Amino acid sequence: MDQIKALKGYGKVTHLELEDQVPPPSKTPNHKSLRLTAAISAVVLTALIIALIIVAYIHNPTTGNKSPNSADTIKIVCNVTRYPNSCFTSIFSLNSSPEPDPELILKLSLQVSLNELSNMSRSLKTLAAEGDGGAALKDCESQIEDAISEVNDSVAEMESGAGEKTLTESKIGNIQTWMSSAMTDQESCLEGLEEMDSTSFQEVKTRMKKSIEYVSNSLAIVANIHVILANFDMPLH
């Protein structure tokens, strides 16, 4: 249950801020509303603390008054996540922008999440083919496919209006909702395997570690994108 418990409380904004900033999504994920509400509500710790952390990092006297470089930008953005180390290492080699670009970091984080969920799906299919896990594993496969669909929607939302930065309030709301659902899907998969006392539970939990961290990172970044952009003096479009 340690991994499942790690899924709770991974975000860093308040419930009231979510109500003020996030409009209803244009596409509703296919999940129970109560579970989705619980997942979004889990994104709860003060954005003010995050802002102070980011400001402190940007104005760190060891870096002088220079603008943050590519690595600095990733570190600053990843600092809002529950898993900053995995956030940084998974994105660093993919970031080609020499200038601070938090929107690109979010997009890369989503792509990393999608890639790892796809790997997870292949692993589950292999386990199922070996005849291990039974009905609970089949349910898990379905839930991970749902998660892949939701992250795909998030990636497509970021890529619409290609060639321009077009992150809007509506897109932020949609992406946050879909990524919350993707988190819930993974949680449900593990809970189902454990409740059914599946022999695959421990192996699936181990294999799912990266996808859990990456999806959590993406959700934390989009949930705090207003604070991140404000501290880079970048307007929301």
N, C-alpha and C positions, 0 to 999 in steps of 0.2 A: 504493500500500500504506500511505500515511501514515494515511489514515482508518481502515483496518483495524487498524493497530497501535494507534491510539488507543482501540480497544475493549478492549485488554488492560489490566489493572491499574487499572481505574477505581474500584474500591471501596476500603473502608478498614477492614475488620475482619479478624481472623485466622481461619485455617481451624479452629483449635480452638474458637474462640468460636462459629462456625457449628454445629459438631457438638454443642456443649453447649446452644445456645439454640433450634435449629430442629428441630422434630419432623418426621417424614415427612409430606409433603403428602397431603391427602385426595384430590387429583386429580393424576395424573401426566401432564405434558405429553407430547405425541407427538413425542419427539426422542431421538436416540441418547444413551444414558446417559453415554458417555465425553465427548461434547461438552458436555453439561450440567454434568458434574462439573468440566470444565476452566473453564467459564464462571463457576461458583460459586467455584472456587478462585482465580479472578482477583480476587475481592473481598478483597484481602489487604493492608491496611496498618493499623497499630496504632490501635485505638479509644481508647487512652490519649491519643494526640496530639489526636484529635478532641475528647475531653472537655476537655483543657486549653485548646484553642482556644475552645470554647463558653463555658467558665467565664470565660476572659479577656474575652470579648466581653460577657457578661452583666454582669460587674463592672468594665467599663471606667470609669475615673474620670470621663471626659467625659460620661457619662450619669448619674452619681450613683448612687443606690440605687433609682432608679425601675425598675419592671417594664418589660420590653421591650414596645414597641408593635407594631402589626401588621407594619410594615416591618422592625423589628428582628427579630421572630420569623422572618420569611422569610429574612433574611440569616443568622441563626444556623443555621437548618435547612439552608439551601443551602450553608453553609460546609463541610459534610461531602462535597460532591459534587466531581466532577472539573471541572464546568462551572458554577461558582457564578453567573456573570453571566447565562447563559441561564436558569438555574434561577430566579433572582430576577425577571428581566423577564417570563418566561412566566407567573408565578404572581401577581405583585403586584396586577395589576388585577382578579384573580378573587377575592382574599381579602377577605371581608366581615366577618370576625371582628375586633372591637377588642381582644380578649384573646388572650394567647399560646395557640395551638392547633396544636401540631406534627402531630397526627393529621389535621387539616383540610389542612395544607400537603401532607402525603403524598397525601391523596385528590386534591387539585387537581393535583399533579404527575402522578399516574396519568392523570387526565383529559386533561391537556395532551399526554401521550405518546400516548394513544389518538387524539386529534384529529389529531396530526401523522402518525401511521402511516396513518390513513384518507386524509389528503391524499397520502401517498406511494403508496398503493394506486391512487388515481385517476391519478396521474402515470404509473405503470407501465402501466396499461390504455391510456392515451393513446399511450405509446411503442409498445406492442404493436400497436395499431390502425394505426400508421403503418408497420408492417412492419419495425421496427428492433429488433435484439437476438436474434431467433431463439429457440431452445429454452432458452438460458440465461436469457433475460428471462422466459420462461414459468415457469421454476423459481423465479426471483426473486419473481414475482407470488405464487406459492403460499407461499413462505416468509414474505412480508409478511402474507399473510392469516392464517397461523399466528400470527404475532406479534400481530396485532390480536386474535385469539381469546384469546391468553394475557393480554393487557392488559385485555381485557373481563372475563375471569375475576377479575383482580386488583381491578378497579373494583367488581365485584359483591360480592366478598369484603369490601371496605371498607364497602359500603352495606348489607350484611345487618345487621339490628337497627337499622333507620333511626331516627334521633332520639336515639340513644344512642352514646356512645363505647364501642365493643366490640372494640377491637383486642386480640387475644389471641395467645398464643404460636403456636397453630395457624395463625391467619390470617397472622401474620408469616412463618411457614415457607412457606405456600402462595404468598403474594405474591412472596416472594424467589425461589422456584423458578420461577414463571411469568415474572417479569421477567428472570431470567437466561436463560431460553429465548428470550424476545423479543430479547435482545441477540444471542444465538447465531444466530437467524434472519437478522438484518440482516447479520451478519458473513458468514454462508453465502451470502447473496444476492450480496454484493460479490465474494467469493472466486470464486463460480461464473462471474460475468460476466468477471472478469479472466482466469481460467484458459481460458475459451473465446474470449478476445481479442475480446469483444463490442464493437461500435461504440458501444453504449449505456453502457459502464462508467463513463466520466468523467461523463456527464450524471447517471446514477443516483447516483453517489457524491456529487455536488454537491447533488442534491435530497434525499438521505438525511441530510445533515449535521444538520438539526434533530431528526429523529426519533431519531438515534443519541444525541445529547446529552440529549434529554428522557428517553429510556428509561434511559440511564446515570444520570441524576440521580435518577429514581424508585428505581432499584435501590440506589444509595448511601444514600438516605434510609431505606429500609426495612431495609437491612443494619445501619444504625447507630441504629435507632429506640430501642433500649434506652438508649443513651448520651444521646441527645437528650432523651428523657422524663425521665431521671434528673436532668439538669442544669436542667430546668424544675420539678423536684420534683413530677413527675406520675407516678402509679403506672400500671403496665400492668394492664389489666382482666382 
